[in-house]
């Protein structure tokens, strides 16, 4: 839980997955929703995430060409968090 009263955009981004999964504490949920109500950039970010989840959730393995699958696997295998 974040100890400050209002969320910054960065804090919202860090907690958006918990928000979408319904896993925020009541206090963080209130702060998250207060921020969303006033921040057009975060509203758009949340809209884009929801759209991405909707689209990606509709893709099946048969929808990917072998080339696309190989490229995605290569990207995921080569990915590492920036702060590692």
N, C-alpha and C positions, 0 to 999 in steps of 0.2 A: 504494500500500500504506500502511496506517495503521501508525504507528510505536509505538503503545502496545500493551501486552500484551492487554488485554481491550477488546472493543467496547462502546460505549454503545449505547443503543437508537437514537439519532440516526444513529450511524455505520452500524449495521445497516441502517436504512431507506435510507441513501444507497447501500449496496452490494447491496441485495436483487436488483436486476436482473442484476448480474454473477453473483450466486449462482445464480439461476434459469437463467442461460445457461451455467453452468459455466465462467465466465471469471475466477474469483478465483484469486489466487496460493495455493499450498499453505498458507502461513502465515495468510493472511486467511481461507481456508476453515476452517482449524482454529479460529480465533478466532470466526468466525461461528457455527459449529456448537456451540462451547462456550457461547456466549451463548444461542442458541436452546434448548439443553438446560435452561437455568435460568430463562428469562424467559417467563412465560405470555403477557404482552402481545405480545411479538414472535412467539411461536408462533401466536397468533391472527392477527396481521397477515400472516404468511406464508401461513397457511391461506386467509385472505380473498383475497390476491393470486392464489394458485393457483386458487381457485374462480372469480375474475373472469376470469382467462386462459382457463380451460376454457369458461366461458359465452360470453365475447366471441368466442372462436375458433370457436364453433358458429353464430354469427350470419352470415347472408349478406345481401347488399344487398337481396334480395327480401323479407327479414324486416322491413325498416324501412318505415314509412309515409313518404310524401313529406314530411309535416310533421315527423316525427322526424328524418329526414335533414337537412332544412333547419335545424332547431334545433341539431343536433350540429355542422353545418358552421359555423353562426354562433358557437357557443361556441368551437370550435377557432380560427376566424379572429380572435376577440377575445382569445384567451389570450396572455399574455406572462409569462415568468418573473418572480417577485416581486422579484428583485434586479437587474432591468434598469433 
